[in-house]
Amino acid sequence: MINILIAEDHQVLIDGLRSMLRGQPDMRVVGEAITGPEVFHILRRQQVDVLLLDLELPGMSGEEICKELPHSYPTVKPLILTMH
């Protein structure tokens, strides 16, 4: 099972991603974060394999999160989602 954390500040996109992933038998969404600091709050409490990450989150950018991940959560793989 692949555990996924969605980090996105637009609820409609979160809902769409969750809906798409719901049909995948080997994947499950274990959390949703709408701010950068919330990402690390969830990572401390959940086993996460993949982080679907918006680059522009309130409180901490996706770039800052990606720089911190290898130090604190080296097994979490970020996948950047952006309109840029």
ROVEXRO-56030 format. One record per atom (N, C-alpha, C): residue number from 1; residue in three letters; atom name; x, z, y. Coordinates in nm, 3 decimals, padded with zeros to 5 digits, m for minus. Layout:
# residues N
<r n="NUM" res="ala" atom="CA" u="X" w="Z" v="Y"/>
...
//
This chain:
# residues 84
<r n="1" res="met" atom="N" u="00.084" w="00.000" v="m00.118"/>
<r n="1" res="met" atom="CA" u="00.000" w="00.000" v="00.000"/>
<r n="1" res="met" atom="C" u="00.089" w="00.000" v="00.125"/>
<r n="2" res="ile" atom="N" u="00.059" w="m00.088" v="00.219"/>
<r n="2" res="ile" atom="CA" u="00.129" w="m00.095" v="00.346"/>
<r n="2" res="ile" atom="C" u="00.047" w="m00.021" v="00.449"/>
<r n="3" res="asn" atom="N" u="00.106" w="00.084" v="00.506"/>
<r n="3" res="asn" atom="CA" u="00.039" w="00.165" v="00.607"/>
<r n="3" res="asn" atom="C" u="00.075" w="00.111" v="00.746"/>
<r n="4" res="ile" atom="N" u="m00.028" w="00.084" v="00.825"/>
<r n="4" res="ile" atom="CA" u="m00.011" w="00.018" v="00.954"/>
<r n="4" res="ile" atom="C" u="m00.062" w="00.106" v="01.067"/>
<r n="5" res="leu" atom="N" u="00.017" w="00.114" v="01.173"/>
<r n="5" res="leu" atom="CA" u="m00.023" w="00.180" v="01.297"/>
<r n="5" res="leu" atom="C" u="m00.039" w="00.071" v="01.402"/>
<r n="6" res="ile" atom="N" u="m00.154" w="00.068" v="01.468"/>
<r n="6" res="ile" atom="CA" u="m00.180" w="m00.028" v="01.575"/>
<r n="6" res="ile" atom="C" u="m00.157" w="00.043" v="01.708"/>
<r n="7" res="ala" atom="N" u="m00.065" w="m00.010" v="01.790"/>
<r n="7" res="ala" atom="CA" u="m00.038" w="00.045" v="01.923"/>
<r n="7" res="ala" atom="C" u="m00.075" w="m00.062" v="02.025"/>
<r n="8" res="glu" atom="N" u="m00.189" w="m00.042" v="02.086"/>
<r n="8" res="glu" atom="CA" u="m00.246" w="m00.142" v="02.177"/>
<r n="8" res="glu" atom="C" u="m00.338" w="m00.069" v="02.275"/>
<r n="9" res="asp" atom="N" u="m00.337" w="m00.110" v="02.401"/>
<r n="9" res="asp" atom="CA" u="m00.419" w="m00.040" v="02.499"/>
<r n="9" res="asp" atom="C" u="m00.551" w="m00.110" v="02.530"/>
<r n="10" res="his" atom="N" u="m00.588" w="m00.207" v="02.453"/>
<r n="10" res="his" atom="CA" u="m00.717" w="m00.274" v="02.468"/>
<r n="10" res="his" atom="C" u="m00.798" w="m00.254" v="02.339"/>
<r n="11" res="gln" atom="N" u="m00.907" w="m00.181" v="02.351"/>
<r n="11" res="gln" atom="CA" u="m00.986" w="m00.145" v="02.233"/>
<r n="11" res="gln" atom="C" u="m01.039" w="m00.267" v="02.160"/>
<r n="12" res="val" atom="N" u="m01.076" w="m00.372" v="02.231"/>
<r n="12" res="val" atom="CA" u="m01.130" w="m00.492" v="02.166"/>
<r n="12" res="val" atom="C" u="m01.026" w="m00.554" v="02.072"/>
<r n="13" res="leu" atom="N" u="m00.900" w="m00.552" v="02.112"/>
<r n="13" res="leu" atom="CA" u="m00.794" w="m00.604" v="02.025"/>
<r n="13" res="leu" atom="C" u="m00.770" w="m00.512" v="01.906"/>
<r n="14" res="ile" atom="N" u="m00.773" w="m00.383" v="01.929"/>
<r n="14" res="ile" atom="CA" u="m00.761" w="m00.287" v="01.818"/>
<r n="14" res="ile" atom="C" u="m00.872" w="m00.312" v="01.716"/>
<r n="15" res="asp" atom="N" u="m00.993" w="m00.326" v="01.765"/>
<r n="15" res="asp" atom="CA" u="m01.108" w="m00.348" v="01.676"/>
<r n="15" res="asp" atom="C" u="m01.093" w="m00.477" v="01.597"/>
<r n="16" res="gly" atom="N" u="m01.045" w="m00.583" v="01.663"/>
<r n="16" res="gly" atom="CA" u="m01.025" w="m00.711" v="01.595"/>
<r n="16" res="gly" atom="C" u="m00.918" w="m00.703" v="01.488"/>
<r n="17" res="leu" atom="N" u="m00.806" w="m00.639" v="01.520"/>
<r n="17" res="leu" atom="CA" u="m00.698" w="m00.625" v="01.422"/>
<r n="17" res="leu" atom="C" u="m00.743" w="m00.540" v="01.303"/>
<r n="18" res="arg" atom="N" u="m00.810" w="m00.430" v="01.333"/>
<r n="18" res="arg" atom="CA" u="m00.860" w="m00.344" v="01.226"/>
<r n="18" res="arg" atom="C" u="m00.956" w="m00.421" v="01.135"/>
<r n="19" res="ser" atom="N" u="m01.043" w="m00.501" v="01.193"/>
<r n="19" res="ser" atom="CA" u="m01.138" w="m00.580" v="01.116"/>
<r n="19" res="ser" atom="C" u="m01.067" w="m00.682" v="01.027"/>
<r n="20" res="met" atom="N" u="m00.968" w="m00.749" v="01.081"/>
<r n="20" res="met" atom="CA" u="m00.892" w="m00.847" v="01.002"/>
<r n="20" res="met" atom="C" u="m00.817" w="m00.780" v="00.888"/>
<r n="21" res="leu" atom="N" u="m00.757" w="m00.663" v="00.915"/>
<r n="21" res="leu" atom="CA" u="m00.678" w="m00.596" v="00.813"/>
<r n="21" res="leu" atom="C" u="m00.763" w="m00.527" v="00.708"/>
<r n="22" res="arg" atom="N" u="m00.885" w="m00.495" v="00.741"/>
<r n="22" res="arg" atom="CA" u="m00.976" w="m00.426" v="00.648"/>
<r n="22" res="arg" atom="C" u="m00.994" w="m00.506" v="00.519"/>
<r n="23" res="gly" atom="N" u="m00.988" w="m00.637" v="00.527"/>
<r n="23" res="gly" atom="CA" u="m01.007" w="m00.721" v="00.410"/>
<r n="23" res="gly" atom="C" u="m00.884" w="m00.738" v="00.323"/>
<r n="24" res="gln" atom="N" u="m00.773" w="m00.678" v="00.361"/>
<r n="24" res="gln" atom="CA" u="m00.650" w="m00.690" v="00.284"/>
<r n="24" res="gln" atom="C" u="m00.637" w="m00.572" v="00.187"/>
<r n="25" res="pro" atom="N" u="m00.642" w="m00.596" v="00.058"/>
<r n="25" res="pro" atom="CA" u="m00.642" w="m00.485" v="m00.037"/>
<r n="25" res="pro" atom="C" u="m00.513" w="m00.404" v="m00.041"/>
<r n="26" res="asp" atom="N" u="m00.403" w="m00.462" v="00.006"/>
<r n="26" res="asp" atom="CA" u="m00.275" w="m00.391" v="00.001"/>
<r n="26" res="asp" atom="C" u="m00.232" w="m00.335" v="00.137"/>
<r n="27" res="met" atom="N" u="m00.324" w="m00.333" v="00.234"/>
<r n="27" res="met" atom="CA" u="m00.293" w="m00.283" v="00.368"/>
<r n="27" res="met" atom="C" u="m00.402" w="m00.188" v="00.414"/>
<r n="28" res="arg" atom="N" u="m00.361" w="m00.086" v="00.493"/>
<r n="28" res="arg" atom="CA" u="m00.460" w="00.002" v="00.555"/>
<r n="28" res="arg" atom="C" u="m00.408" w="00.049" v="00.690"/>
<r n="29" res="val" atom="N" u="m00.499" w="00.057" v="00.784"/>
<r n="29" res="val" atom="CA" u="m00.467" w="00.107" v="00.917"/>
<r n="29" res="val" atom="C" u="m00.476" w="00.259" v="00.912"/>
<r n="30" res="val" atom="N" u="m00.365" w="00.326" v="00.942"/>
<r n="30" res="val" atom="CA" u="m00.360" w="00.472" v="00.934"/>
<r n="30" res="val" atom="C" u="m00.369" w="00.538" v="01.071"/>
<r n="31" res="gly" atom="N" u="m00.367" w="00.456" v="01.177"/>
<r n="31" res="gly" atom="CA" u="m00.379" w="00.514" v="01.309"/>
<r n="31" res="gly" atom="C" u="m00.384" w="00.409" v="01.418"/>
<r n="32" res="glu" atom="N" u="m00.429" w="00.455" v="01.535"/>
<r n="32" res="glu" atom="CA" u="m00.437" w="00.370" v="01.653"/>
<r n="32" res="glu" atom="C" u="m00.382" w="00.449" v="01.770"/>
<r n="33" res="ala" atom="N" u="m00.294" w="00.389" v="01.848"/>
<r n="33" res="ala" atom="CA" u="m00.238" w="00.452" v="01.967"/>
<r n="33" res="ala" atom="C" u="m00.264" w="00.363" v="02.087"/>
<r n="34" res="ile" atom="N" u="m00.305" w="00.425" v="02.198"/>
<r n="34" res="ile" atom="CA" u="m00.327" w="00.345" v="02.319"/>
<r n="34" res="ile" atom="C" u="m00.221" w="00.373" v="02.425"/>
<r n="35" res="thr" atom="N" u="m00.131" w="00.468" v="02.399"/>
<r n="35" res="thr" atom="CA" u="m00.019" w="00.495" v="02.489"/>
<r n="35" res="thr" atom="C" u="00.110" w="00.502" v="02.409"/>
<r n="36" res="gly" atom="N" u="00.222" w="00.483" v="02.477"/>
<r n="36" res="gly" atom="CA" u="00.351" w="00.493" v="02.410"/>
<r n="36" res="gly" atom="C" u="00.376" w="00.629" v="02.347"/>
<r n="37" res="pro" atom="N" u="00.358" w="00.739" v="02.422"/>
<r n="37" res="pro" atom="CA" u="00.379" w="00.871" v="02.362"/>
<r n="37" res="pro" atom="C" u="00.290" w="00.899" v="02.241"/>
<r n="38" res="glu" atom="N" u="00.170" w="00.843" v="02.243"/>
<r n="38" res="glu" atom="CA" u="00.078" w="00.861" v="02.130"/>
<r n="38" res="glu" atom="C" u="00.133" w="00.799" v="02.001"/>
<r n="39" res="val" atom="N" u="00.212" w="00.692" v="02.014"/>
<r n="39" res="val" atom="CA" u="00.275" w="00.629" v="01.897"/>
<r n="39" res="val" atom="C" u="00.358" w="00.733" v="01.822"/>
<r n="40" res="phe" atom="N" u="00.443" w="00.807" v="01.894"/>
<r n="40" res="phe" atom="CA" u="00.530" w="00.904" v="01.828"/>
<r n="40" res="phe" atom="C" u="00.452" w="01.026" v="01.778"/>
<r n="41" res="his" atom="N" u="00.345" w="01.060" v="01.847"/>
<r n="41" res="his" atom="CA" u="00.258" w="01.168" v="01.799"/>
<r n="41" res="his" atom="C" u="00.201" w="01.133" v="01.661"/>
<r n="42" res="ile" atom="N" u="00.157" w="01.010" v="01.645"/>
<r n="42" res="ile" atom="CA" u="00.101" w="00.965" v="01.517"/>
<r n="42" res="ile" atom="C" u="00.211" w="00.951" v="01.412"/>
<r n="43" res="leu" atom="N" u="00.326" w="00.897" v="01.450"/>
<r n="43" res="leu" atom="CA" u="00.436" w="00.880" v="01.354"/>
<r n="43" res="leu" atom="C" u="00.481" w="01.014" v="01.295"/>
<r n="44" res="arg" atom="N" u="00.473" w="01.121" v="01.373"/>
<r n="44" res="arg" atom="CA" u="00.511" w="01.254" v="01.322"/>
<r n="44" res="arg" atom="C" u="00.414" w="01.303" v="01.215"/>
<r n="45" res="arg" atom="N" u="00.292" w="01.250" v="01.214"/>
<r n="45" res="arg" atom="CA" u="00.188" w="01.301" v="01.125"/>
<r n="45" res="arg" atom="C" u="00.146" w="01.206" v="01.013"/>
<r n="46" res="gln" atom="N" u="00.181" w="01.079" v="01.025"/>
<r n="46" res="gln" atom="CA" u="00.137" w="00.979" v="00.928"/>
<r n="46" res="gln" atom="C" u="00.256" w="00.904" v="00.870"/>
<r n="47" res="gln" atom="N" u="00.243" w="00.863" v="00.746"/>
<r n="47" res="gln" atom="CA" u="00.340" w="00.772" v="00.685"/>
<r n="47" res="gln" atom="C" u="00.304" w="00.631" v="00.733"/>
<r n="48" res="val" atom="N" u="00.395" w="00.568" v="00.808"/>
<r n="48" res="val" atom="CA" u="00.371" w="00.435" v="00.864"/>
<r n="48" res="val" atom="C" u="00.481" w="00.341" v="00.817"/>
<r n="49" res="asp" atom="N" u="00.442" w="00.223" v="00.770"/>
<r n="49" res="asp" atom="CA" u="00.538" w="00.121" v="00.728"/>
<r n="49" res="asp" atom="C" u="00.557" w="00.015" v="00.836"/>
<r n="50" res="val" atom="N" u="00.446" w="m00.025" v="00.900"/>
<r n="50" res="val" atom="CA" u="00.450" w="m00.132" v="01.001"/>
<r n="50" res="val" atom="C" u="00.380" w="m00.082" v="01.127"/>
<r n="51" res="leu" atom="N" u="00.444" w="m00.108" v="01.240"/>
<r n="51" res="leu" atom="CA" u="00.388" w="m00.075" v="01.369"/>
<r n="51" res="leu" atom="C" u="00.353" w="m00.204" v="01.441"/>
<r n="52" res="leu" atom="N" u="00.223" w="m00.233" v="01.456"/>
<r n="52" res="leu" atom="CA" u="00.179" w="m00.348" v="01.535"/>
<r n="52" res="leu" atom="C" u="00.180" w="m00.302" v="01.679"/>
<r n="53" res="leu" atom="N" u="00.269" w="m00.356" v="01.760"/>
<r n="53" res="leu" atom="CA" u="00.304" w="m00.297" v="01.889"/>
<r n="53" res="leu" atom="C" u="00.286" w="m00.393" v="02.005"/>
<r n="54" res="asp" atom="N" u="00.208" w="m00.349" v="02.102"/>
<r n="54" res="asp" atom="CA" u="00.196" w="m00.419" v="02.230"/>
<r n="54" res="asp" atom="C" u="00.320" w="m00.385" v="02.312"/>
<r n="55" res="leu" atom="N" u="00.373" w="m00.479" v="02.387"/>
<r n="55" res="leu" atom="CA" u="00.491" w="m00.452" v="02.469"/>
<r n="55" res="leu" atom="C" u="00.460" w="m00.371" v="02.593"/>
<r n="56" res="glu" atom="N" u="00.338" w="m00.376" v="02.641"/>
<r n="56" res="glu" atom="CA" u="00.303" w="m00.305" v="02.764"/>
<r n="56" res="glu" atom="C" u="00.199" w="m00.197" v="02.736"/>
<r n="57" res="leu" atom="N" u="00.250" w="m00.077" v="02.709"/>
<r n="57" res="leu" atom="CA" u="00.163" w="00.037" v="02.686"/>
<r n="57" res="leu" atom="C" u="00.181" w="00.138" v="02.798"/>
<r n="58" res="pro" atom="N" u="00.077" w="00.212" v="02.835"/>
<r n="58" res="pro" atom="CA" u="00.093" w="00.317" v="02.934"/>
<r n="58" res="pro" atom="C" u="00.184" w="00.428" v="02.882"/>
<r n="59" res="gly" atom="N" u="00.267" w="00.481" v="02.969"/>
<r n="59" res="gly" atom="CA" u="00.349" w="00.597" v="02.934"/>
<r n="59" res="gly" atom="C" u="00.483" w="00.566" v="02.873"/>
<r n="60" res="met" atom="N" u="00.497" w="00.455" v="02.806"/>
<r n="60" res="met" atom="CA" u="00.623" w="00.416" v="02.741"/>
<r n="60" res="met" atom="C" u="00.608" w="00.272" v="02.695"/>
<r n="61" res="ser" atom="N" u="00.700" w="00.188" v="02.732"/>
<r n="61" res="ser" atom="CA" u="00.687" w="00.046" v="02.697"/>
<r n="61" res="ser" atom="C" u="00.717" w="00.022" v="02.550"/>
<r n="62" res="gly" atom="N" u="00.670" w="m00.090" v="02.501"/>
<r n="62" res="gly" atom="CA" u="00.701" w="m00.130" v="02.365"/>
<r n="62" res="gly" atom="C" u="00.850" w="m00.147" v="02.343"/>
<r n="63" res="glu" atom="N" u="00.920" w="m00.194" v="02.446"/>
<r n="63" res="glu" atom="CA" u="01.066" w="m00.209" v="02.437"/>
<r n="63" res="glu" atom="C" u="01.133" w="m00.073" v="02.418"/>
<r n="64" res="glu" atom="N" u="01.088" w="00.027" v="02.494"/>
<r n="64" res="glu" atom="CA" u="01.143" w="00.162" v="02.479"/>
<r n="64" res="glu" atom="C" u="01.114" w="00.218" v="02.339"/>
<r n="65" res="ile" atom="N" u="00.994" w="00.192" v="02.291"/>
<r n="65" res="ile" atom="CA" u="00.958" w="00.239" v="02.157"/>
<r n="65" res="ile" atom="C" u="01.049" w="00.175" v="02.052"/>
<r n="66" res="cys" atom="N" u="01.072" w="00.045" v="02.065"/>
<r n="66" res="cys" atom="CA" u="01.158" w="m00.027" v="01.969"/>
<r n="66" res="cys" atom="C" u="01.301" w="00.026" v="01.971"/>
<r n="67" res="lys" atom="N" u="01.348" w="00.068" v="02.085"/>
<r n="67" res="lys" atom="CA" u="01.484" w="00.125" v="02.095"/>
<r n="67" res="lys" atom="C" u="01.492" w="00.260" v="02.027"/>
<r n="68" res="glu" atom="N" u="01.384" w="00.338" v="02.032"/>
<r n="68" res="glu" atom="CA" u="01.383" w="00.472" v="01.975"/>
<r n="68" res="glu" atom="C" u="01.355" w="00.471" v="01.823"/>
<r n="69" res="leu" atom="N" u="01.278" w="00.376" v="01.775"/>
<r n="69" res="leu" atom="CA" u="01.238" w="00.373" v="01.634"/>
<r n="69" res="leu" atom="C" u="01.354" w="00.386" v="01.535"/>
<r n="70" res="pro" atom="N" u="01.462" w="00.309" v="01.549"/>
<r n="70" res="pro" atom="CA" u="01.569" w="00.317" v="01.448"/>
<r n="70" res="pro" atom="C" u="01.634" w="00.456" v="01.439"/>
<r n="71" res="his" atom="N" u="01.630" w="00.531" v="01.548"/>
<r n="71" res="his" atom="CA" u="01.690" w="00.664" v="01.549"/>
<r n="71" res="his" atom="C" u="01.600" w="00.769" v="01.486"/>
<r n="72" res="ser" atom="N" u="01.471" w="00.761" v="01.516"/>
<r n="72" res="ser" atom="CA" u="01.378" w="00.864" v="01.470"/>
<r n="72" res="ser" atom="C" u="01.298" w="00.825" v="01.346"/>
<r n="73" res="tyr" atom="N" u="01.267" w="00.696" v="01.334"/>
<r n="73" res="tyr" atom="CA" u="01.184" w="00.647" v="01.223"/>
<r n="73" res="tyr" atom="C" u="01.241" w="00.516" v="01.171"/>
<r n="74" res="pro" atom="N" u="01.357" w="00.520" v="01.106"/>
<r n="74" res="pro" atom="CA" u="01.426" w="00.396" v="01.067"/>
<r n="74" res="pro" atom="C" u="01.353" w="00.310" v="00.965"/>
<r n="75" res="thr" atom="N" u="01.258" w="00.365" v="00.893"/>
<r n="75" res="thr" atom="CA" u="01.187" w="00.285" v="00.792"/>
<r n="75" res="thr" atom="C" u="01.066" w="00.211" v="00.850"/>
<r n="76" res="val" atom="N" u="01.025" w="00.245" v="00.972"/>
<r n="76" res="val" atom="CA" u="00.910" w="00.180" v="01.035"/>
<r n="76" res="val" atom="C" u="00.953" w="00.045" v="01.091"/>
<r n="77" res="lys" atom="N" u="00.882" w="m00.058" v="01.054"/>
<r n="77" res="lys" atom="CA" u="00.912" w="m00.195" v="01.099"/>
<r n="77" res="lys" atom="C" u="00.816" w="m00.234" v="01.211"/>
<r n="78" res="pro" atom="N" u="00.868" w="m00.259" v="01.332"/>
<r n="78" res="pro" atom="CA" u="00.779" w="m00.301" v="01.440"/>
<r n="78" res="pro" atom="C" u="00.749" w="m00.450" v="01.435"/>
<r n="79" res="leu" atom="N" u="00.627" w="m00.484" v="01.468"/>
<r n="79" res="leu" atom="CA" u="00.585" w="m00.622" v="01.482"/>
<r n="79" res="leu" atom="C" u="00.521" w="m00.632" v="01.620"/>
<r n="80" res="ile" atom="N" u="00.586" w="m00.707" v="01.710"/>
<r n="80" res="ile" atom="CA" u="00.543" w="m00.712" v="01.849"/>
<r n="80" res="ile" atom="C" u="00.426" w="m00.808" v="01.865"/>
<r n="81" res="leu" atom="N" u="00.324" w="m00.761" v="01.935"/>
<r n="81" res="leu" atom="CA" u="00.209" w="m00.842" v="01.973"/>
<r n="81" res="leu" atom="C" u="00.208" w="m00.850" v="02.125"/>
<r n="82" res="thr" atom="N" u="00.212" w="m00.971" v="02.180"/>
<r n="82" res="thr" atom="CA" u="00.214" w="m00.982" v="02.325"/>
<r n="82" res="thr" atom="C" u="00.152" w="m01.113" v="02.370"/>
<r n="83" res="met" atom="N" u="00.101" w="m01.114" v="02.491"/>
<r n="83" res="met" atom="CA" u="00.049" w="m01.237" v="02.547"/>
<r n="83" res="met" atom="C" u="00.155" w="m01.307" v="02.630"/>
<r n="84" res="his" atom="N" u="00.272" w="m01.247" v="02.645"/>
<r n="84" res="his" atom="CA" u="00.380" w="m01.303" v="02.727"/>
<r n="84" res="his" atom="C" u="00.464" w="m01.403" v="02.651"/>
//
